[in-house]
Amino acid sequence: MSARRLFGTDGVRGVANEWPMTVETALKIGQGAASVFRSPKRRAKIIIGKDTRLSGYMIENAIAAGICSMGVDVMLCGPLPTPGIAFLTRSMRCDAGVVISASHNSFEYNGIKLFSRHGFKLADEVEATIEAHLFGDESIETRAKAGQVGKAFRIEDARGRYIVFLKNAFPDDLTLDGLSLVMDCAHGATYKVAPAVMEELGAKIIVVGDEPDGENINRDCGSLHVDHVVGLVPHYGADVGLAFDGDGDRVIMVDDKGRIVDGDRILGILAPWLKRQGRLTSGCVVGTVMTNMGLEVMLREQGIDLVRTQVGDRYVVEEMLKRNCNIGGEQSGHIIFLDHNSTGDGIISALQVLSVMKDTGRPLSELADCFTAFPQVLINVTVKEQPDIFEVPALAKAAAAAEEELGSRGRLLIRYSGTEPLLRVMVEGEDDAQINRLARELAEIVARELGA
């Protein structure tokens, strides 16, 4: 099968009502997914969920129409976190799951990502097969006859099912009694689920970002804008702050001293804890090329290996499955616990850290001081095209010089975003002044050679 043309590291994404995020594309993706997952032996069904974006209604109806046109039934969940759809795909024995979301992007963007019947994101070759329906006539030839078109059903208790599942991911001998939490739901898909879970487990909650209007998702809130929660935690004297992203598959935490606890520190808290309990499978943690070297050093001292992949939760999950590893994740707060869910789940991540706090009686500020982070600088540069970095002579030469200067005491990573027209320059090392200078110099070359 030819390489994928539309699907990136996290599905198809773009500005709503502009190519490729049009109703025509959505309908074709629905037809392609239905043709891949339908069965000759029984009536197939595909579940659809979304976040709170204005364009979600439009895209949801188009995908549902495409699926039904191929003789496959549709189950509609409405607004629900991405990991909730992964869970329901498995638990309701659907043949596939569809999430309509652009995750952390602003409201004018939207996206389509798909899960297999086991709740895992699709392999590249499966996405390429689905793409074939956008660029060929396969759907015209194989659409269902009039009496065999699919039906659409709304799952009224989808949220309740997911809430029960989340509560079961928290140890049954513990409660959140006595803990005070500030939660920012980013006006997104967690806005009803997360508060219900934490409150039912006994926490006192202060909730912000829980009034979606279709356009305010991720706007100055959520996991990319944690400053609001950083201020609210000491203001309310809370124990923990939680900042979710728009589709709820990641979380950034804030400790009782108002300090940010990112995905690296969440892994640093949980991996040794799991090992002490005899629950860390394969003795390793899967991270990415962005994972801080300080975490790697600490894990090594604990007898735990860190395995790195390219950026993208799908690649983290693939490596975890290959190595039979049960925990992995990204610095962005996208943490995967295969003991509980098949994809990153911000609420489950928060619950696991809260369970360590309750189990040990230690505050988050103490737990999060588990390693000394190497200074790390990340600069994003908007680009108009994405050629191979090594085919840009000035950039390749500067990158080689920077790597030589850093030696074994630092790292350089230059990569394109899989979801936005950006080139990311990351420099990590022990000397703040040095890494800031190198990052600026490289970013200036990117802007000059490739900038939009």
C-alpha positions in Angstrom: 0.0 0.0 0.0 1.3 3.5 -0.8 2.4 5.9 1.9 -0.2 7.9 3.7 -1.0 11.3 2.3 -3.5 12.7 4.8 -2.9 10.8 8.1 -0.2 12.3 10.3 1.1 11.1 13.6 -2.4 11.5 15.1 -4.9 11.1 12.4 -6.1 13.7 9.9 -6.1 17.3 11.1 -6.6 20.8 9.7 -8.8 23.9 9.8 -12.5 23.0 9.8 -14.3 23.4 6.5 -11.0 23.7 4.6 -9.2 20.8 2.9 -8.7 18.3 4.3 -11.1 18.8 7.2 -14.2 19.1 5.0 -17.5 17.2 5.1 -16.6 15.6 1.8 -13.4 14.2 3.3 -15.2 13.2 6.5 -17.8 11.3 4.5 -15.1 9.5 2.5 -13.1 8.6 5.6 -16.3 7.2 7.1 -16.8 5.1 3.9 -13.2 4.0 3.9 -13.3 3.0 7.6 -16.6 1.1 7.1 -15.2 -0.8 4.1 -12.1 -1.8 6.1 -13.9 -2.9 9.3 -17.2 -4.4 8.0 -17.6 -8.1 8.3 -19.3 -10.5 5.8 -20.5 -12.7 8.8 -22.3 -10.1 10.9 -23.5 -6.5 11.1 -20.5 -4.3 11.9 -20.7 -1.2 14.1 -18.4 1.8 14.6 -18.6 4.1 17.6 -18.1 7.9 17.2 -17.1 10.4 19.9 -16.0 14.0 19.8 -14.8 17.0 21.8 -16.6 20.3 22.2 -15.6 22.1 19.0 -18.3 23.9 17.0 -17.4 22.0 13.9 -17.8 18.6 15.6 -21.5 18.5 14.8 -20.8 19.0 11.1 -18.0 16.4 10.9 -19.8 13.9 13.1 -22.8 13.8 10.7 -20.7 13.5 7.6 -18.6 10.5 9.0 -21.8 8.8 10.3 -23.4 9.2 6.8 -20.3 7.7 5.2 -20.3 4.7 7.5 -24.1 4.1 7.1 -23.8 4.3 3.4 -21.6 1.2 3.5 -24.0 -0.9 5.5 -22.3 -0.4 8.9 -24.1 0.8 12.0 -23.0 3.9 14.0 -23.1 4.4 17.7 -22.9 8.1 18.8 -21.4 9.1 22.1 -21.4 12.9 21.9 -18.6 14.8 23.8 -16.3 12.3 25.5 -12.6 12.2 26.0 -10.5 10.4 23.4 -9.5 7.6 25.8 -13.2 7.2 26.7 -13.9 6.3 23.1 -11.0 3.8 23.1 -12.5 2.2 26.2 -16.0 2.0 24.8 -14.7 0.6 21.5 -13.4 -2.3 23.4 -16.1 -2.7 26.0 -19.0 -2.4 23.6 -17.3 -4.8 21.1 -17.3 -2.3 18.3 -15.4 -3.0 15.1 -13.7 0.4 15.3 -13.8 3.8 17.0 -13.7 7.3 15.6 -12.7 10.4 17.6 -13.4 13.9 16.2 -10.9 16.2 17.8 -7.9 18.4 17.2 -6.6 17.7 20.8 -4.7 20.8 22.1 -5.3 22.9 19.0 -7.6 26.0 19.0 -11.3 25.6 18.1 -11.0 26.4 14.3 -9.0 23.2 13.9 -10.5 19.7 14.0 -9.3 16.2 13.3 -10.3 12.6 12.8 -8.5 9.7 14.4 -9.5 6.1 14.5 -9.1 3.2 16.8 -9.1 -0.6 16.1 -11.6 -2.9 17.9 -8.9 -3.3 20.6 -8.7 0.4 21.3 -5.3 1.0 19.6 -4.6 3.6 17.0 -4.4 2.2 13.5 -1.2 1.0 11.8 0.1 3.0 8.9 -1.0 0.5 6.3 -4.6 0.4 7.5 -4.8 4.2 7.4 -3.4 4.1 3.8 -6.2 1.7 2.9 -8.8 4.1 4.3 -7.1 6.9 2.4 -7.6 5.0 -0.9 -11.3 5.8 -0.6 -10.5 9.5 -0.8 -8.6 9.2 -4.1 -10.4 6.5 -5.9 -13.9 5.1 -6.6 -13.9 2.1 -4.3 -16.8 3.5 -2.2 -19.0 4.0 -5.2 -18.6 0.3 -6.2 -19.1 -1.2 -2.7 -21.8 1.0 -1.0 -24.8 -0.8 0.5 -28.1 -1.4 -1.2 -31.1 0.6 -0.1 -32.4 -2.0 2.3 -28.9 -2.7 3.8 -27.8 0.8 4.8 -26.6 1.3 8.4 -28.5 2.7 11.3 -27.3 5.3 13.8 -27.9 5.0 17.6 -27.1 7.3 20.4 -25.5 5.8 23.5 -27.2 7.7 26.3 -25.1 6.2 29.1 -21.7 6.6 27.4 -20.4 9.1 30.0 -21.6 7.0 32.9 -19.9 3.9 31.6 -16.6 5.7 31.3 -16.9 7.3 34.7 -17.3 3.8 36.3 -14.3 2.5 34.3 -12.2 5.4 35.6 -13.1 4.9 39.2 -12.2 1.3 38.9 -8.7 2.4 37.8 -8.2 3.8 41.4 -7.2 1.4 44.2 -10.4 0.2 45.9 -8.8 0.4 49.3 -8.1 4.2 48.9 -10.2 7.3 48.6 -9.4 10.9 47.8 -10.9 12.1 51.1 -9.0 15.1 52.4 -7.5 16.1 49.1 -8.3 19.4 47.5 -7.9 19.6 43.7 -8.0 22.5 41.2 -9.0 21.2 37.8 -8.9 23.0 34.4 -10.9 21.1 31.9 -9.9 23.3 28.9 -13.6 23.8 28.0 -13.1 20.4 26.4 -14.1 16.8 26.5 -13.3 16.2 30.2 -15.6 19.0 31.4 -18.2 16.7 32.9 -16.3 13.5 33.4 -13.3 14.6 35.4 -15.1 16.5 38.0 -17.6 13.7 38.5 -14.8 11.1 39.0 -12.8 13.1 41.4 -15.8 14.2 43.5 -17.2 10.7 43.7 -13.8 9.4 44.9 -14.0 11.9 47.8 -11.9 14.9 46.7 -12.9 18.5 47.2 -12.8 20.1 43.8 -12.5 23.6 42.3 -13.2 23.4 38.6 -12.5 25.9 35.8 -12.6 25.5 32.1 -15.9 23.7 32.3 -18.2 25.9 30.2 -17.6 25.0 26.6 -19.3 27.2 24.0 -17.8 25.6 20.9 -15.1 28.2 20.4 -13.3 28.5 23.7 -11.7 25.0 23.8 -8.0 25.3 24.8 -8.3 29.1 24.7 -5.8 30.4 27.4 -6.5 27.3 29.4 -5.8 23.6 29.7 -2.5 21.7 29.5 -0.8 24.2 27.2 -1.7 27.2 29.4 -1.0 26.0 32.9 -0.3 29.4 34.4 -3.9 29.8 35.5 -3.8 26.6 37.5 -0.4 27.5 38.9 -2.0 30.6 40.4 -5.2 28.9 41.6 -3.5 26.1 43.6 -1.8 28.4 46.2 -4.8 30.8 46.1 -7.2 28.0 47.3 -4.5 26.2 49.3 -5.1 23.1 47.1 -3.0 19.9 47.2 -2.9 19.4 43.5 -3.7 21.1 40.2 -4.8 19.2 37.1 -4.8 20.8 33.6 -6.2 18.6 30.8 -6.1 19.2 27.1 -9.1 19.6 24.9 -9.7 15.8 24.2 -8.6 14.6 27.6 -5.7 12.3 26.6 -3.1 14.2 28.5 -2.6 16.1 31.8 -0.1 18.5 33.3 -0.1 18.6 37.1 0.7 21.4 39.5 2.1 20.6 43.0 1.2 22.1 46.3 4.0 24.7 45.9 2.6 25.9 42.6 5.3 24.1 40.5 4.5 22.4 37.2 4.7 18.6 37.1 5.0 17.5 33.4 4.9 14.1 31.8 8.5 13.3 32.6 8.0 13.9 36.3 4.8 11.8 36.2 6.8 8.9 34.8 9.5 9.6 37.4 7.0 9.3 40.2 5.2 6.2 38.9 7.8 3.9 37.4 9.8 3.4 40.6 6.6 3.1 42.6 5.4 0.4 40.2 8.7 -1.4 40.5 8.6 -1.4 44.3 5.2 -3.0 44.1 6.4 -5.6 41.6 4.1 -4.2 38.9 6.6 -2.7 36.4 6.7 -5.2 33.5 9.9 -5.8 31.6 11.8 -3.4 33.9 11.6 -0.5 31.4 9.8 2.7 30.6 9.1 3.9 27.1 9.7 7.6 26.4 10.5 9.7 23.4 13.4 11.6 22.0 12.0 14.6 23.9 12.2 12.8 27.3 14.6 14.7 29.6 18.0 13.2 30.2 17.6 13.8 34.0 14.8 11.2 34.0 16.9 8.7 32.1 19.7 9.1 34.7 17.4 8.7 37.7 15.7 5.6 36.2 19.0 4.0 35.4 20.0 4.5 39.1 16.8 2.7 40.0 17.6 -0.2 37.7 15.0 0.8 35.2 15.7 1.2 31.5 14.4 4.1 29.4 13.6 3.2 25.8 13.1 6.2 23.4 10.9 6.4 20.3 10.1 9.2 17.9 7.5 11.7 19.2 3.9 10.5 19.0 1.9 8.4 21.4 1.2 5.8 18.7 5.0 5.1 18.5 5.2 4.9 22.3 2.4 2.4 22.4 3.9 0.3 19.6 7.2 0.1 21.5 5.4 -0.8 24.7 3.6 -3.6 23.1 6.8 -4.9 21.5 8.6 -4.9 24.8 5.7 -6.0 27.0 6.1 -2.7 28.9 3.1 -1.3 30.9 4.0 2.4 31.3 5.3 5.0 28.9 4.6 8.5 27.7 5.6 11.9 26.6 6.8 15.1 28.3 3.6 16.7 27.1 1.6 14.8 29.7 0.5 12.0 27.4 1.0 8.9 29.6 0.0 5.4 28.7 -0.9 2.8 31.3 -1.6 -0.4 29.4 -2.8 -2.0 32.6 -5.8 0.3 32.4 -6.3 1.7 28.9 -5.0 1.3 25.4 -4.1 4.9 24.8 -3.1 8.0 26.8 -5.7 9.0 29.4 -5.3 12.3 31.4 -7.7 11.3 34.1 -6.2 7.9 34.7 -2.7 9.5 34.8 -3.9 11.9 37.5 -5.5 9.1 39.4 -2.3 7.0 39.4 -0.3 9.9 40.8 -3.0 10.7 43.4 -3.0 7.0 44.5 0.8 7.3 45.1 0.2 10.4 47.2 -2.5 8.6 49.3 -0.5 5.4 49.5 2.7 7.1 50.7 1.2 10.0 52.6 3.6 12.3 50.7 2.7 15.6 49.0 3.1 16.0 45.2 5.9 18.5 45.7 8.0 15.9 47.5 7.2 13.1 45.0 7.9 15.4 42.0 11.5 16.1 43.3 12.5 12.7 42.0 15.2 13.8 39.6 17.1 16.9 38.5 16.1 17.9 35.0 18.7 18.9 32.5 18.0 22.4 31.1 16.0 22.1 27.9 15.1 24.7 25.4 12.4 24.2 22.7 11.8 26.8 19.9 9.0 26.3 17.3 9.4 27.9 13.9 6.6 28.1 11.4 7.7 26.7 8.0 6.3 26.9 4.5 7.7 23.5 3.4 9.2 20.4 5.0 12.2 19.2 3.1 14.6 16.7 4.6 16.6 18.6 7.2 19.9 17.2 5.9 19.0 18.6 2.4 19.2 22.2 3.8 23.0 22.7 3.8 23.1 25.7 6.2 20.9 23.9 8.7 22.7 20.6 8.4 26.1 22.3 8.9 24.9 24.3 11.9 23.3 21.2 13.5 26.5 19.2 13.1 28.5 22.0 14.7 26.1 22.3 17.6 26.2 18.5 18.3 30.0 18.7 18.3 29.9 21.6 20.8 27.5 19.7 23.1 29.4 16.5 23.0 28.3 13.9 25.5 26.9 16.5 27.9 23.8 17.4 25.9 21.5 16.6 23.0 20.1 18.3 19.9 16.8 17.4 18.3 15.4 19.0 15.1 12.1 17.6 13.9 8.9 18.6 12.1 5.6 18.6 13.9 3.3 15.8 12.9 0.2 18.0 13.3 1.2 21.6 12.5 3.4 23.4 10.0 6.2 23.8 12.5 9.8 22.8 12.8 10.8 22.2 16.4 14.4 22.9 17.6 15.2 21.3 21.0 18.6 21.7 22.7 19.3 20.0 26.0 22.4 20.3 28.2 24.0 21.3 31.5 24.7 24.9 30.5 21.7 27.2 30.3 23.5 30.0 28.4 25.0 27.5 25.9 21.8 25.7 25.0 19.8 29.0 24.7 22.4 30.4 22.3 22.5 27.3 20.2 18.7 27.0 20.0 18.4 30.7 18.9 21.1 30.3 16.3 19.5 27.2 14.8 16.0 28.7 14.9 17.2 31.8 13.0 18.7 29.6 10.3 15.4 27.6 10.1 13.4 30.9 9.8 15.7 32.2 7.1 15.8 29.0 5.0 12.3 27.5 5.5 10.2 30.1 7.3 6.7 30.9 6.2 
